[in-house]
Every structure is written in structure tokens, then in C-alpha cells.
Amino acid sequence: MKDSKVGEVVQALSDKLGANAISPALYTSIFDAFEEAVVVADTNRNIVYVNTASERLFGYPKGALLGKKTKILYADESDFSEQGQKRFNANSSIAAQNYREVYRRHDGAQFLGVTTGAVMRSNEGKTVGYIGIIRPARSAEQSLDTVQKIHNVTSDILLSHDEKIHSLLQIALNHFGLNIAILACIEGNNYVVKDCVDLCGELKPSMQFATAGTYCTHTLAQNKAVGFHYVAQSEIRDHPCYKNFKLESYIGVPVQLDKELFGTLNFSSASPVEPFVKDDYILMEMLADTVSYLLYKKQSEEAIEYLAKVDDLTSLLNRRATLERLGDVIAQSNRFAYDISVLAIDLDHFKSINDKWGHAAGDHALIEFARVVSGLGRKTDFCGRIGGEEFVFVLPGTSLESSENIGNNLRHKLAVEPVELSNGVRITLFVSIGVATLKNNESLESLLARADEALYAAKQKGRNCVSLAL
């Protein structure tokens, strides 16, 4: 909760409090639904109210903290004294503000908490007590580190989309301190494990379960991030998943793909954990968006890769096959919001090859040229002939600047690697290249026309160079 909001709450309470009033009923009506722990103490720093979140966070039975000194919550007694001198005293003029403090749970475990503390005064200005709103600092501190790790993974160009997703599962599993991470696909009534990290080694990809037998039914029903930190003490303690697997903690979120439900991303453990807080749910939503994007990229690239496959060089040299394949790739590009660039390539002075060594040698030169170009590209790229000695090199997901670099790389590669003709003669090929990038809603004909204009400009410049379309 922001400092300003705490200040508003304290002021509202002050307006309702009499000169010496402490009203647990009033606090219950205001604070019991809070996700954060709320502790209210009197002027002697004796606890007069804690909400349900406080009992969960500190692990005390209901009512066990009432009447106790707030000292019981501190990991170090000196911190209790320091805060008393600094802010929790009748003369304090410190406004509600955030600070970090180390606390101790009922079982002795310590944790760092982000606390917003303030003095409570009646409408007459008399100090009547103190309020502290506490949330575990794990989310505040670790989330930033986790977000940085997520960024490092998603921006790593050496990792495949599947490798990135698996790394994200491991990162989030460590963040939450749980044992099982699953990316599941919902297929009808079935819950299919697509990827997982199981520290116990029992889960494997492709395993299937009835969706109704998983906690993800609650995630799907609410269509948002949902968490249970201690199932045995929650409203879902009778769920089949708890009866069958005894998973005490769970947090999950729906995953969309192309605006439709794909499945869920979820993390769980056989042990209870500290309560999930708002930052955890925000992180889950961010993870879901990231995984959704990676699935989307993988799907779209696989579609384009499939369309770009060339089984033999005969089809590669066929104009109709080339244009049909290019049209399909453009359609995929529009669907998946991909950039797509085209290199219009003309073999300089190709007629001289036919004149000197014959058309058979010329045809062989075209095939060898196509091999060189295809070897230069990625799996999603393809090269095809559109007439005579003119080819197109199609580059999905490539900017104009990057395509220009690829064009120059092709020129340099041809310069240092002569091709061998059918008669055994080795010759060096030179090319002029025009580059165009697909515009919004542009037709195939328009794209090729702009690439051809750039190609003509390259020839006018003296050939063996690259020119960019406007």
C-alpha cells in the first residue's frame, strides 16, 4: 500500500476515533479483507488488532497475538526499541512511510518485511495507538532480480524459443521456492504437460491428466493468476488434486496464444509457503505474457519455415513456385505481424556465360548460385527464380538495414567463392541487388515492383552493389 493511501486510512480512522477510542470492530470492518498484514497497537505498543493476513504471515493461531507487545514480531529486540524511539511514540511527527524491517514468525523463521508505519491520533489530536502494514520483502526485492533474469533469457539470441521457456520455468521456480513448474496445454478435458521442471523427477512432458483433477480449474475459472499458499487450511482442501497429490502450495495463471486459451503456467509444492502477495501475481501475469509471446513466435516461425522448405532445386528455379511461396510467406507475415524483406538479385553479365560456354553451363551456374544463396540464409529464408537470371531472396523477420547487410555479404561470398560449371570451369559471379521491405497491407506485386526499381538503381550505379527501395 502506498504511503499516501495509508495516510488517508489513518486520517479516516482519526475522524472516527474519540479521544481514547480503540475499536477492534472498526478495524475488522476496514482491514480484514486486506492482502497485506495489518497490526494495530495501543499507546503502550500492546497489540489490540491483527487481520487474517497477519495471522497467516506470522503463523500465529487466531487471537494468540492480542495483548502481546509488538516486540514479539521483531527478529531483534533492539529494532523494536529503535522503532519506538523513532516513530512509534506519542511525540513522533513522522508521516506514514515505508521502511524495511526483519521480523520473526511463530516458528522462529525470520523474513524481511516492507512496512508502512504511522501514529494514530484522534480527531482531537491525541495519540491513541499505532498501525503497521506489512508485506514480505521477498517480492519487492526478489522480483526485480527475477525480472532481470527473465529479460536476460528472452533477449538471448543463442537460445531457441523452447529453451527460453524452459529457462523461465526454472527461474520462476527458484523465485517462488517451490518444487514443480509446469507449462500445460488444455486440450478438451485434458491437461497436457508441454514442458516442466520437477525437482522430484516424477513429471515428464507429454504426460496427461484430467483438467478437473488439477488446481488449474480455479485458475481457468477466474481467468487470472490464482494462488494458495497452504491448501490444507484453505477453501480448496477437498479438491481432488490435494487428495491425490497432497500439493500444499500452488500459484498459476492462464496462458493465451493468438487470442485463444492455450493452457496454464503453474508452480506448486508439497510444502506450504508464505502467503502469496500482489507482486507475485503481477510477476505471474508478466511470465504468462512472456511465454505467450515465445509460443507465438515459435508457431509463426515454424509456419514460415514449413512454407520456405525447398525439397529440390528444380522447384527453386520455377517462377510460379517461387511467387506462390512468396505469397504464402507474405500472408503469414501479415498474420503474425512480421517484417519481411525481399532482395531482388540479378546476375551481372550472365548472357556472356551462355554465349561462351553454352546454355547448359548457364543453367548449371544458376543452380550453383541458388545453392550459395540458400546456404547464406536461415531456415526461414528462401531463394527462388522469377525469370531469366533474376532471383528473389526472401527474408522473413528482417529489417531493411539487416537485409542490406545480407545483400553485401552475398556479394562478398560470391567474390571469394567461384562456382563450378558443368564443364568443370570455375567462374566468379557478380550480382546487383535491390532491397525492399513489405509495407502495411502491401500487395505482392507492389513489393516486387519496388524491389525491382531498387535493383535497376543498383545497375545504374555500375552493378555489383546493393540499392535500397524507398
C-alpha positions in Angstrom: 0.0 0.0 0.0 1.3 3.4 -0.9 2.2 5.8 1.9 -0.5 8.3 0.7 -3.2 5.6 1.0 -2.1 4.6 4.5 -2.2 8.3 5.4 -5.8 8.5 4.1 -6.8 5.4 6.1 -5.2 6.8 9.3 -6.9 10.1 8.8 -10.2 8.4 8.3 -9.8 6.4 11.5 -8.8 9.5 13.3 -12.1 11.2 12.3 -14.0 8.2 13.7 -11.9 7.8 16.9 -12.8 9.6 20.1 -10.2 10.9 22.5 -9.2 7.5 23.8 -11.0 5.1 21.4 -9.6 1.8 20.1 -12.2 -0.1 18.2 -11.3 -3.6 17.0 -14.7 -3.9 15.4 -13.9 -0.8 13.3 -10.6 -2.3 12.3 -12.1 -5.6 11.3 -14.6 -3.9 9.0 -11.8 -2.0 7.3 -8.7 -4.3 7.3 -9.9 -7.9 7.3 -10.0 -8.1 3.5 -6.5 -6.6 3.1 -3.9 -8.8 1.4 -1.2 -7.1 3.5 -0.8 -7.9 7.2 -2.2 -5.1 9.4 -1.2 -4.8 13.1 -2.7 -2.1 15.4 -1.2 -1.4 18.9 -2.2 0.9 21.7 0.0 3.6 23.1 1.9 1.0 25.2 2.6 -0.9 22.0 0.4 -3.8 23.0 -1.3 -5.5 20.1 -5.1 -4.8 20.0 -5.9 -6.0 16.5 -4.4 -8.1 13.7 -6.1 -9.1 10.5 -6.3 -12.5 9.0 -3.3 -11.8 6.7 -1.2 -11.1 9.8 -2.1 -14.4 11.3 -1.0 -16.1 8.1 2.1 -14.1 7.7 3.4 -14.6 11.2 2.0 -18.1 11.7 0.2 -17.5 15.0 -3.1 -19.0 15.9 -6.2 -16.8 15.8 -6.2 -14.4 18.8 -2.7 -15.5 20.0 -1.1 -12.1 19.4 -3.7 -10.0 21.1 -2.4 -8.3 24.2 1.2 -9.1 23.4 3.9 -6.4 22.9 4.7 -5.8 19.3 8.2 -6.8 20.3 7.1 -10.4 19.7 7.1 -9.7 16.0 10.7 -8.4 15.7 13.6 -10.6 15.0 15.9 -8.3 17.0 14.7 -6.6 20.2 16.9 -3.6 19.5 14.9 -3.0 16.3 11.8 -2.9 18.5 13.4 -0.2 20.7 14.7 1.8 17.8 11.4 2.0 16.0 9.8 3.0 19.3 12.2 5.9 19.7 12.0 6.9 16.0 8.3 6.6 15.1 6.0 4.7 17.5 5.8 7.2 20.3 3.4 10.0 21.2 5.7 12.7 20.1 6.5 11.3 16.7 5.9 13.7 13.8 6.9 11.2 11.1 4.2 10.7 8.4 3.3 7.3 7.2 6.2 5.9 5.2 7.8 2.7 4.0 10.8 1.1 5.7 12.3 -2.4 5.8 12.4 -4.5 9.0 13.4 -8.0 9.9 10.6 -10.0 11.6 10.2 -13.3 13.3 7.5 -15.8 12.7 5.9 -18.1 15.3 8.2 -21.0 14.2 11.3 -18.8 14.6 11.9 -18.2 10.9 12.9 -14.7 10.0 11.9 -12.7 7.0 12.4 -9.2 5.6 9.2 -7.1 5.5 8.3 -3.9 3.8 6.4 -1.9 6.5 4.3 1.2 6.4 4.0 2.6 9.9 2.2 5.5 11.4 0.9 7.1 14.6 -2.9 7.1 15.0 -4.4 10.2 16.6 -8.0 11.0 17.5 -9.8 13.9 15.9 -8.7 15.9 18.9 -5.0 15.2 18.1 -4.3 12.8 20.9 -2.2 9.7 20.2 -4.4 6.7 20.6 -2.2 4.0 19.1 0.0 2.9 16.2 -0.6 1.0 13.0 1.8 -1.1 10.8 1.0 -2.6 7.4 3.5 -5.3 6.5 4.2 -7.4 3.4 7.1 -9.8 2.8 10.0 -8.1 1.1 10.7 -11.2 -0.9 8.5 -10.0 -3.7 9.8 -6.4 -3.5 13.4 -7.4 -3.5 13.5 -10.7 -5.5 11.0 -9.7 -8.1 13.4 -7.1 -9.5 16.2 -9.7 -9.7 13.8 -12.2 -11.3 12.6 -9.7 -13.9 16.2 -9.0 -14.8 16.8 -12.8 -15.3 13.7 -13.1 -17.4 14.9 -10.2 -19.6 18.4 -11.9 -20.0 16.8 -15.1 -21.1 14.3 -13.7 -23.6 17.0 -11.5 -25.2 19.5 -14.3 -25.6 19.7 -14.9 -29.3 21.5 -18.2 -28.9 18.5 -19.8 -27.2 15.7 -21.4 -29.0 12.1 -20.5 -28.0 11.7 -23.9 -26.3 15.0 -23.3 -24.4 13.8 -19.9 -23.3 10.5 -21.2 -22.0 12.3 -24.0 -20.0 14.7 -21.4 -18.5 11.8 -19.2 -17.5 10.2 -22.2 -15.7 13.4 -22.7 -13.7 13.8 -19.0 -12.9 10.3 -18.7 -11.6 10.5 -22.0 -9.7 13.6 -20.6 -7.8 11.8 -17.3 -7.2 8.8 -18.9 -5.5 10.8 -21.6 -3.7 8.6 -24.4 -5.0 9.3 -27.8 -6.4 7.2 -28.2 -9.6 6.9 -25.9 -12.6 4.6 -26.8 -15.5 3.6 -25.3 -18.8 0.4 -27.1 -19.6 -1.9 -27.1 -22.7 -5.6 -27.6 -22.2 -6.9 -29.9 -24.9 -10.6 -30.6 -24.4 -10.9 -32.0 -20.8 -7.3 -33.0 -20.8 -4.3 -31.2 -19.1 -1.2 -32.0 -21.2 2.3 -31.2 -19.8 4.2 -29.4 -22.6 7.2 -28.5 -20.5 8.1 -28.9 -16.9 10.7 -28.8 -14.2 10.1 -31.3 -11.4 12.7 -31.4 -8.6 11.4 -34.8 -7.6 11.8 -36.1 -11.2 8.3 -37.6 -11.5 6.7 -35.3 -14.1 7.6 -35.6 -17.8 6.5 -33.7 -20.9 3.5 -35.2 -22.7 2.0 -36.6 -19.5 -1.8 -36.1 -19.3 -4.2 -35.6 -16.5 -7.9 -34.7 -16.3 -8.1 -30.9 -16.0 -10.8 -31.2 -13.3 -8.2 -33.0 -11.2 -5.8 -30.1 -11.1 -5.8 -26.8 -9.2 -5.7 -25.1 -12.6 -9.5 -25.4 -12.7 -9.6 -22.4 -10.3 -7.1 -20.5 -12.4 -9.2 -21.1 -15.5 -12.5 -20.4 -13.8 -11.2 -17.0 -12.6 -9.2 -16.3 -15.8 -6.4 -14.7 -13.8 -3.4 -15.5 -11.6 -4.6 -17.6 -8.6 -2.6 -18.8 -5.6 -3.0 -21.0 -2.5 -0.1 -20.9 -0.1 -1.4 -23.6 2.4 -4.1 -25.8 0.8 -4.8 -27.8 3.9 -6.1 -24.6 5.6 -7.8 -23.2 2.5 -11.2 -23.4 0.9 -9.9 -26.0 -1.7 -8.7 -28.5 0.9 -11.2 -31.0 -0.5 -10.0 -30.6 -4.1 -9.1 -33.9 -5.9 -5.6 -32.6 -6.6 -5.0 -32.3 -2.9 -6.4 -35.7 -2.1 -4.4 -37.4 -4.8 -1.1 -35.5 -4.8 -1.0 -33.6 -1.4 0.2 -30.4 -3.0 0.1 -27.8 -0.3 1.0 -24.7 -2.3 0.1 -23.6 -5.8 0.2 -20.4 -8.0 -1.0 -20.5 -11.6 -2.0 -18.2 -14.4 -3.8 -18.7 -17.8 -1.7 -18.6 -21.0 -3.1 -17.2 -24.2 -2.0 -18.0 -27.8 -3.2 -15.9 -30.7 -6.1 -14.6 -28.5 -7.3 -18.0 -27.5 -6.6 -20.1 -24.4 -3.5 -22.3 -24.7 -3.3 -23.6 -21.2 -1.7 -22.6 -17.9 1.6 -21.8 -16.4 1.8 -23.0 -12.8 4.1 -23.7 -9.9 3.4 -26.0 -6.9 5.0 -27.8 -4.0 4.1 -30.5 -1.3 5.0 -28.0 1.4 3.1 -24.8 2.3 4.9 -21.5 1.7 4.5 -17.9 2.9 1.4 -16.2 1.6 1.5 -15.0 -2.0 1.3 -11.2 -2.3 0.3 -8.8 -5.0 3.8 -8.7 -6.5 3.7 -12.5 -7.0 0.5 -12.2 -9.0 1.9 -9.4 -11.1 5.0 -11.5 -11.8 2.8 -14.4 -12.9 0.9 -12.3 -15.3 4.2 -11.0 -16.8 5.5 -14.6 -17.1 2.3 -15.6 -18.9 2.6 -12.7 -21.4 6.3 -13.6 -22.0 5.6 -17.3 -22.5 2.6 -16.5 -24.7 4.9 -14.3 -26.9 7.5 -17.1 -27.2 4.9 -19.6 -28.1 3.5 -17.2 -30.7 7.0 -16.6 -32.2 7.7 -20.3 -32.3 4.4 -21.1 -34.0 4.8 -18.3 -36.6 8.4 -19.2 -37.4 7.5 -22.9 -37.8 4.7 -21.9 -40.2 7.1 -19.8 -42.3 9.8 -22.4 -42.1 7.4 -25.0 -43.4 6.4 -22.8 -46.3 10.0 -21.9 -47.0 11.2 -25.5 -47.3 12.7 -26.4 -50.7 12.9 -30.1 -51.5 14.7 -29.7 -54.8 16.4 -27.1 -56.9 14.1 -27.7 -59.8 11.1 -26.1 -57.9 13.5 -23.4 -56.7 14.1 -22.4 -60.3 10.4 -22.3 -61.2 8.9 -18.8 -61.3 5.4 -19.9 -60.4 6.5 -21.9 -57.4 8.6 -19.0 -56.2 5.8 -16.5 -56.4 3.3 -18.9 -54.8 5.7 -19.5 -51.9 6.4 -15.8 -51.6 2.7 -15.0 -51.5 2.2 -17.6 -48.7 5.1 -16.1 -46.7 3.6 -12.6 -47.1 0.2 -13.9 -45.8 2.0 -15.4 -42.8 3.9 -12.2 -42.3 0.6 -10.2 -42.2 -1.0 -12.7 -39.8 1.9 -12.7 -37.3 3.0 -9.1 -37.7 6.4 -9.9 -39.1 8.7 -7.7 -41.1 9.6 -9.2 -44.4 12.3 -8.1 -46.8 12.9 -9.1 -50.4 16.2 -9.0 -52.2 15.8 -8.7 -56.0 19.0 -10.2 -57.4 20.3 -10.0 -61.0 23.4 -11.9 -62.1 25.6 -9.3 -63.8 26.5 -10.0 -67.5 25.0 -13.5 -67.3 24.5 -13.6 -71.1 28.2 -13.8 -71.5 28.2 -17.2 -69.7 25.7 -18.6 -72.1 27.5 -17.2 -75.1 30.9 -18.5 -74.0 30.1 -21.9 -72.5 26.6 -22.7 -73.7 23.1 -22.7 -72.1 23.7 -26.0 -70.2 26.7 -24.3 -68.4 24.5 -21.2 -67.8 21.7 -23.3 -66.3 24.3 -25.1 -64.0 25.6 -21.6 -63.0 22.0 -20.7 -61.9 21.7 -23.8 -59.8 25.1 -23.2 -58.1 24.2 -19.6 -57.5 20.9 -20.7 -55.8 22.9 -23.1 -53.6 25.2 -20.3 -52.5 22.3 -18.0 -51.6 20.3 -20.7 -49.8 23.3 -21.6 -47.8 23.6 -18.0 -46.7 20.2 -17.8 -45.2 18.4 -19.1 -42.2 15.8 -21.9 -42.1 13.0 -19.4 -42.6 14.7 -17.7 -45.6 14.4 -18.9 -49.2 15.6 -18.1 -52.6 13.7 -18.5 -55.9 14.0 -17.6 -59.5 11.4 -15.2 -61.0 12.8 -15.0 -64.6 16.0 -15.3 -66.6 18.9 -14.6 -64.4 16.8 -12.7 -61.8 16.1 -14.2 -58.3 14.4 -13.1 -55.1 15.9 -13.8 -51.7 13.0 -13.7 -49.1 13.9 -12.8 -45.5 11.1 -13.0 -43.0 11.5 -11.0 -39.8 14.4 -8.9 -41.2 14.7 -5.2 -41.3 15.8 -3.1 -44.3 19.2 -2.4 -42.8 19.8 -6.0 -41.9 18.7 -7.1 -45.4 21.2 -4.6 -46.9 24.0 -6.3 -44.9 22.9 -9.7 -46.1 23.0 -8.5 -49.7 26.5 -7.2 -49.3 27.5 -10.5 -47.5 26.2 -12.3 -50.6 28.3 -10.2 -52.9 31.4 -10.8 -50.9 30.8 -14.5 -50.7 30.4 -14.8 -54.4 33.6 -12.8 -54.9 35.7 -15.2 -52.9 34.0 -18.5 -53.8 33.9 -19.1 -57.5 31.2 -21.5 -58.7 32.0 -24.6 -60.8 30.2 -25.0 -64.2 29.1 -28.4 -65.6 32.2 -28.4 -67.8 34.5 -28.0 -64.7 35.3 -24.4 -65.4 35.2 -22.2 -62.3 33.9 -18.6 -62.6 33.2 -15.7 -60.3 29.7 -14.4 -60.3 28.8 -10.8 -59.6 25.3 -9.5 -58.7 23.3 -6.3 -58.5 20.8 -6.3 -55.7 17.7 -4.2 -54.9 16.2 -4.4 -51.4 12.5 -3.7 -50.4 10.7 -4.2 -47.1 7.0 -5.1 -47.0 4.8 -2.1 -46.1 1.4 -2.4 -44.2 -1.2 -4.2 -46.4 1.1 -4.0 -49.4 0.5 -6.5 -52.3 3.0 -9.0 -53.6 3.1 -7.1 -56.9 3.9 -3.8 -55.3 6.6 -5.3 -53.1 8.3 -6.9 -56.1 8.0 -3.7 -58.2 9.7 -1.6 -55.5 12.5 -4.2 -55.2 12.9 -4.2 -59.0 13.2 -0.4 -59.0 15.9 -0.6 -56.4 17.6 -3.3 -58.5 17.5 -1.1 -61.5 19.1 1.7 -59.4 21.9 -0.7 -58.4 22.6 -1.4 -62.1 22.6 2.3 -62.9 25.3 2.8 -60.2 27.6 0.5 -62.1 26.4 -3.0 -61.0 27.8 -5.3 -58.3 26.3 -3.2 -55.5 23.1 -3.0 -53.2 20.4 -0.3 -53.5 17.5 0.2 -51.2 13.9 0.9 -52.2 12.1 3.9 -50.9 
